[in-house]
Amino acid sequence: MVTVRYFAAAAEAAGRDQEQLPVEGTLGALRQELLRRYGDPMARVLRSGSFLVDGRVSRDESHPLGESVDILPPFAGG
């Protein structure tokens, strides 16, 4: 099990701020599960967003999952 926290557009795509998912293995496995569950809205977020795995940024699909993953949409700077 991994705790997944969603922020901004990711939370809108998932319809929630947080959940626990029965995914093990890699970030790629989690990505596939998120796409399966939430479809195109989540795909748009994941195309340019970031993952924080136990507090460390990663976009590497082979990165091992930890206890928690934050899904962050792209942020506008200013």
N, C-alpha and C positions, 0 to 999 in steps of 0.2 A: 504494500500500500504506500502511496505517496500523497502527501497533502499538496494540492495545487491551489495557489491563490491567484486571482485574476484582478487586473487593474484596468480602469478606464474602458476603452473599446473592447478589451478582452473580457471584462466582466459583462459588458452588454452582449457580446456574442454568446457567452456561456449562460447568461441569465442568472448569475450568482457571483458572489465574491470569492467563494472558497468551496472546495469539496475534497473528499478523499477518493482516489481512484485505485482500482486493483491492477496497477501497471508495475511491472518490474523490468529491469534491464537498463535500457538506454533512453536518452532523450528522444531518439528517433521513434522508439516504441510509444512514448508518451505523445509525441506529435501525431502519430497515426491514430491513436485513440481519440485525441481531441478533434481531429478532422472527421472521424467516424461519428462522434457524438454531435458535433456542432456545425459541420458542413462549411459552406462558403463564407459565412460571417467570420468564423474562426480562421479559415484559410487566409483571408485578407489580413488579419492581425498577424498571423505567424509568418507571412511573407517578409515583413519588414520589422517585426517586433524582436524582442530579446527574451531569453530565458535566464533566470537566476536560479541556479541549482545550489541549494544550501548556501546562498549568499554570494555565489560566484557567477559572473556572466559567462554564458556559453551559447554558441549556435552550432556546435559540433554534434551531429546526430549520434555519434558513437560515445558521447559523454555519458558515463554511468549516472543513473538517477540516485539521488540522496533521499533524505527524509522529506524535503519540501522543494517545490519548484514554483517560482513566481513567473507569471506570464505578463510581460510588459509590452504594451503597444509602442510604436515609435512616438517619441515626444518632440514637440516643436520647440525650438529654442528662440531666444529673443534677446 
